[in-house]
Every structure is written in C-alpha cells, then in structure tokens.
Amino acid sequence: MTKTYQEVMHQIQSLSREAEQLKRKETQEVVARIKEAIALYNITAVDLGLRSEARAAGSRRTLDDAPIRRSKSKAKVNLVPKYGDAAGNTWVGRGPRPLWLRRALANGKELSDFAI
C-alpha cells in the first residue's frame, strides 16, 4: 500500500504529539524520583553544585567575591578629526579608512593632503 505525502505528514504530526506527551509524563516521574532521593539523603543545593557554600551559609558578599562587571560598550571619547576634505568629510585616524579617503588615495592623493 502506497502512502501519500499528506498521510505521512499526518502520521509525523501525530507521533510528535505522542512523543511530547510521553516526554512530559516521564519528566514528571524523573522529577518525583529526584525529589524523593533529595529528601531521603538530605541532599543540598551545595551538594549538587547549584550554590556555593558561602552563599548557602548566608554570608554577605565581600569585595573579593563580588563579580567583576564590565560595561558592554566602550566609553565614548571626544576625538578630534585629524583628516578632512573640501566636502566636509572627516576622519579621526582610527579604525578603517573611510570610503572617501580610500578613493582619494587611490586617485593619487597623499594622506598628508588631508591633514587638518
């Protein structure tokens, strides 16, 4: 018996739903067994590596164990343009050369021609 594409897709969807239901049921059973073992053996979050002993003891953080936080963006520095052209284009001399400058250099100009 030859199956059609639509029949196979319907079967896939049905199996996916069944698999998701089984996964949920098995997960609930696993969690119940874990909770039972935790209670039986008095396992703590520290034992499982989920908390540090210092934090579990309720101690306050000191500067030594506080996380170092760095800004995600670099601080903006007021940079003075070092190069410019008659059209008002400028470049501070950092990072890749802008297109207007690359084109001018390719046409025979010197970088010193654009010094401000």
Secondary structure, DSSP 4 states (H G I P E B T S, - for coil): -PPPHHHHHHHHHHHHHHHHHHHHHHHHHHHHHHHHHHHHHT--TTTTTSS-HHHHTTPPP-TTTSPP---SSPPP--PPP-EE-TTS-EE-S-SSPPHHHHHHHHTT--GGGGB-
